[in-house]
Amino acid sequence: MVDADLIQPRARNMRFVAGAIGITLLLLAYYAYTWRSLASFKTAVDTCAEPFCDFANFYYPMGEAILHTGMPVTGFMYSPFSAILLAGFPPLGLSASLVLWGILQALFIILYLLLFRRLVPAGLPIQLLFVAIALSSFPLLHTLTWGQVSVFTTVAVLGMLLLLERDQRAPAAAVFAFAVSFKFYPLMFLAPFTIRRDTRFLLLATGACGAFLFVVPAVFLGVGDTLRFYGVLLESYRDSDWVVSNYNSQYFPHVVLRLAEAAGHDAHAYLPLLRGISYGVAAANLGLLFLVQRAHLRHADLWSFQILFLSIPFVLKTSWPVDLVFISFAQALLAWQILEGKGTAPGSEAGSERPYEDTRRKHPNTARTTVTLLLLLTSIIVSNIVFFNLIGDKFRYGYVGFIFWADLLLLIASYIELLPTALRQIRVSPAATFELER
């Protein structure tokens, strides 16, 4: 006789898979009807008509050059470790490499969908909502257009969190270092572990980053070329002021400058002030993260990662739409909190023996819930490809900064959901201390 406990998870998984496939087919039908061809899709979404533009123009040439020159090609902004990984593509030829890169993109998108299912114990409707908004999210489709590495980075950061929940710290540190080797901003995801003084994981993560960013490149390129590689990268970052005038930058100061320009004002003199405000918002977000960690909210690390991801347009000078792939995850996570109300209820986190009082509101604040839900729905709408198609102009869509505004709305909604609960729990348990997760 088959155990019913085994049948139920299997049935739930089958329903999820069937629903995800159905949603994917419906969206593909919509995309086929809207654009008719991949070329039309690429032309509509951005300025590059080639397949996987960033891969063809930067990653593939970098793979060819790394073992010969040891220096980054023009436009390559990642670590020498990632360049060494890319060296595996040129022997295949460009055509085969483009196909393989497409397969890798698809696999990581599937991993992205599965990670939400593993990290967020939501019901099937919320799980399928995530599939729908993720696969129709402009940042994800923009990533596919360019063949960008952002989906790799996002999946790696979320994968680190899943491995930590399973107490697999060494693999988590390695996955984290992999993320940092492509985009350096994931270093800020060490903040929750720094706040609660998780020395063990911090040491593992530091060691893994040292190995990935310096030791491995030094073995392949030599110490001198590795240091020169980073020197060239540093100069490239210093010479990136051209980003200020690019219509697609979703960095807060750049969005404000463009809107001021559209209103007939030249606000470039206020750029330092805008950057100061931007860093101030990021600092406030760290304060919220501190409270979430101190209150030991249930899923505290997941909410901490949400806050850090939503901080990207305030700290990353480029902040292209591709850097905000996580926005659909953040939207679904908030939907789970608002509709099911189980995301922040204080509970016994891993490694904590102290019982916690459940301080969830017994009588939901309807006004607060309504405001949060409106913010969430607006964020989902303006970051969705259907809204992009209604605008009908990629330059106008990027110029106004709709992806930034979607991120900001989510950030405000996160404050509304997290701040009162965290403060209430700290008042209930004023002696709360940071404890290491075993």
N, C-alpha and C positions, 0 to 999 in steps of 0.2 A: 504494500500500500504506500502510495506516494505521500510524503509529509506535506501537509497543507501550508506549513510555514515556508517551505521552499517554493510552492506554487505561487503564493501571493506576490513575493518580490519579482518572480519571473513574469507574472501577468502584468504587474505595474511597469516593468521594463519594456515589455512588448507594446503596451499602450503608449508609452512615451515614444518609442521608436516609430510606431505607426503614425502617431500624431506629428512627429518631427518630419517624417518623410512627406506626409500630406502637405504640411506648411511649406516645405522646400519646393515641392512641385507646383503649388499655387503661386509662389513668388517667382519661380522660374518662368511660369506661363505669363505672369504680369510683365516681367523683364523682357521676354521675347516679344510680347505685343507692343511694349513701349519703344524698344530700341531696334528690334529686328535683327541686329547683328552685333558682334563684339566690338567692331570698329565704331559703330554708332554709339554704343554704350561708353566707350572710352572718350570719344569726342564730346559727349554730353557732360561727362563727369569732370574731366580735367583737360589740360592743354596738351598732353602727350598722347600721340596716337599709336605708339609702338606697344607691343605686348610687354608687360612687366617692365616699365620704363626704368625704374631704379635698378633693377637687376641687370638689365641689358647695358645700361650706361655707366653704372658704378660698381656693382657687386661682381659681375663677371670679369670686367677689366682688372679689378682689384685682385681677383683670384689669379689672373694671368701674371700680374706684376709682382706680387708679394715675394715670391721666392727668387725673383731676379733682381729687383731693385731694392726691396726691403722698405720701400717708402709708400705712403698712401697716394693713390691717384687723385686727381682734382675732383672734389666733390664727395670723397669718401670721408665720413665723419665718425667712424667706429674704431674699435680697438684692433691692434695687430692680431689678437687671438681670433676675432671674427674673420679677419682677412685670410688667415691661415686655413680656417674652415672652408672659405670660399675657393681656395686653391683646388679643391676636389672637383669643381665644375668644368674648367676649361678643357681637360682631357676628353670630356664627353662631346665637346662641340656646343655651339650656342643653341642650336635648335633642340637638341636633346636636353640641354640644361634648362631651357625655358619650360619644357614639359615637366621635368623633375621638380623645378621650382613651383610650378602650378600644383603638382601633387602634394608637395610639402605645405603649401598654403591651405589646400583643402583639408589635409590631415590636422593641421593646427586649428582650423576653424571648428572641426568636429571635436577636438580636445577642449576647445573653449566652451562649447555647448555642454559637454559632459562634466566639465569642472563646476559649472553652476549646479548641476544636478548633484554632484558629490559634496559641494560645500554648503549648499543652502537646502535645508530640509523642508522645502515647500511642497505643496500639493501639486498634482498634475496640471491644473489650469495655469498656475504661475510658472511652472517649468516650461510649458508650451508657449506661454506668453513671452518668455525669454527667447525661445527659439525664433518666434515671429519678429520681435523687435531687433534681435541681433542680426538676423539675415536680411533685414530691410533697413539696417542702420547705415546712414551715409558714411561715417568713419570706416566701417568695415568694408563697404564697397569701394571706398576711396583707396583703402589699403590694397585691395585686389587690383585696382587699376594700375597702381604703381609697382606692385609686387614687393611691397615694403616689408620690413622685418618687425613691424610693430606688433603684429599678431603673435609672433614668436615670443617677444618680450612679455606681452600681457599674459600669455599662457604660462610662461616660465614663472612669473611672479605669483600667479594663482596656484601653480603647481607646487611652489615652495610652501605655500600656506597649507595645502592638502597634506604634504609630506610631514610637516610639523605637527599637524593634528594626529597623524599616525605615529608620532614620535620617531620619525626617520630623519634625524637631524643632519647627518652627514650628506645624504642625497639632497636634502633641502638646501643645504649650503652650496652644493655643486650646481643645482638648478638656478639658485639665485645668482651665482657668479656667471652662469651662462647668459642670464638676462642682462647683467651689467656689461658683459662683453659686447653687446649690440648697442644698447642705449644706456648711458651712464646715470640717467635720472633714477633708475630703480634703487640706487644707493639710499635714497630717502626712506625706503621701506624697512630699513633697520631701526627706524625711530621707535616703533612699539617695543622692540627688544631692548633698546637703550633705556627707555623710560622705566621698564620694570627690571632693569639690571640683569638681563638674561646673558650673563657673561659667557656661558658655555656656547650658545649659538652665535654670539657675536664673534668669538674667537674662531669658530668653524667657518663662518661667513668671510671673515677677514683672511683666513688662510686660503680658502677657495678662490677668493678674488685675487689674492697675490699670485696664486698658481696660474690662474687663467690669464690675468692681465700682464704678468711680468715673467714668470718662470718659463712657461711654455713658449712665448714669443722669443725669449732670450735663447732657448735651446735651438729654435729654428732659424732665427735671424742674427743672433748674437746680441750681447748687451748694448753695444754702441748703437746698432741700427734700431733696436727697440726703443731706446731713449730718443733717438732722432725722430722716429715715427710719432711718438707722443709730442715732440716739439712741433712738428708740422701740424698735428691736430690742434694744438693750442693756438697756433697762428691762424688757422682756419676759423676757429671760434671767435678770435679777436676781430677778424675781417668779415664778420657776418652781419654787418649793419644793413646790408641790402634787404634783409628780411623785413625791416620796418615798413617798406613800401609794398611788400608782396600781399596781394589780396587774400591769400589763403591762410595767412598766419592768424591763429586764434589766441595768441598771447594777449592778455587783457590790455596792456598799454597800446598795442598796435590796433586793436579793435576800436578803442576810444579815439585814437588819432584819425582813423579812417572816417568814423562817424562825424567827428568835428570838421574834417575836410569836406564831407558831403554837405554839412550845414554852412559852409563858407568860411570856416575858421581854420587858421593855421596854428595847431596846438603843439607843434614839434618842440617848442621851447619848454613845454611842460613834461617832456618825456622822462626826465629824471624823477620828477614828482610822481608821475604815474607808476614808474617802476617801484618807488618807495611804497606807494599804496598797495601795489601788487604783492610785494614782499610782506607787507603788514597783514594782508589777508592770509598769506601762507603761514605767518607766525600765529595768527588767531586759530588757524586750522590745527596747528600743532598743540595749541592749548586745548582745543576740543578733544583731540586724540589723547592728551594727557588725562582728561577727565574720564573719558571712556575706559581707559586702562585702569585708572584708580578705582572707578566704580565697579570693576569686574563685571561689566555687562555681559550677558550671554553673547557669544560670537564676537567678543571684543576685538579680536585680531581682524576678523572679517570687516567689521565696521571701521577699524583703524585703516585698513587698506583702502576702503572706500573713500575715506577722507583724503588720504594721500593721493590716490588717483585723481580725485576731483581738484586737487591742488596744482596739477600739471600746468594749466593755462596761466597760472600765477607765478610759476618759477622757471618754466622752460621757454627760452627766448624765441624759439621757432613755434612750437605748439601747433604743428600742422594737424588737420583732421585725423590723419593716420595715427597720431600720438594719443588720440582719445577713443581708441577702439573699446576701452573698458566702459564707455558710457552706457551701453545697452545692459551690461552686467549691473551697473549701479542703479539703473532704472528698474530692473526686475527685482533687485534686492529691496529697494524702497517699496515697490508694489507688494512684495511679500509682507513687509513690516506693516504697511497700512491696512491691507486687506485681511491678513491672517493674525497680525498682532503678536507674533511670537519671536520676533527678531532681536529684541533688546531686553526681554524679561531677565532680571538678574538671576544668576544661577551659579552652581558650583563649577567654576572653570577647572580645566585640567590642572592638577597640582595643588588645588586648594581644598583644604579640609573644612573650612569654615562655612556653616550654613548661611544662606542669604534669604532675606525676606523678599517675597515677590511683591514688588511695588508697582506692578502694572496698574494702570487706571482701571478701576472696576466699572466706572461709568465713563465711557469714552467721551472725550471732548469733541463734540461734533464739529464745532467751528474750526478747531485746529486740524482735525482730520480732513475737512473739506478744503482748507487752504493747501495742505500738503498734497492732497490728491490733485488739485488743480495745477500746482507747480509741476508735479510729476507728469501729468497728461500733456501739459504744454511742452515740457522737455522732450517727451517721446515724439510728439508731433513734429517739432521743428528740426529734430535730428534724423527724421525718417526720410527715406528716399522718395516716398510719395509726395511729401511736402516740397522736397527739392524739385521734383518734376513739375509741381504746380507753379513754383517760382519760375522755372524754365530758363534760368540764366545762371551758369556756374559762377560767373564773376560777381553778380549781385549777391548770390547766396553766400559766397565766401567773404565778400566785402563787408556785409552787414555783421558777419560773425555769428551766424545762427548756431554753430556748434559750441562756441564759447557761451552763448546765452543758455543753451541747453544744459551745459555743465554748471553754470552759475545757479540756475533754477534748482538743479539737483543738490547743489551744495547748501542752498538755503533750506530746502526740504529736509536735508540730513540734519542740519542744526535744530530744526523744529522737532524732529523725532528723537534725536539723541541727547541734546543738551538738558532738557527738563528731567528726563529719566536718569541721566548720570548724576545731576546735582541732587535729585531726590534720594538716590541710593547712597550717595556720599553722606548726606545728612542722617540717613537711617543708620549707616555704619561708618561713623567718623574715624574709627580706628583702622579702616581698610589699609592694608599694606600691599606692596607689590611682591608677588611670590613667583618664583621660577616655575615654569611649566615643566613637569618631569617628562 
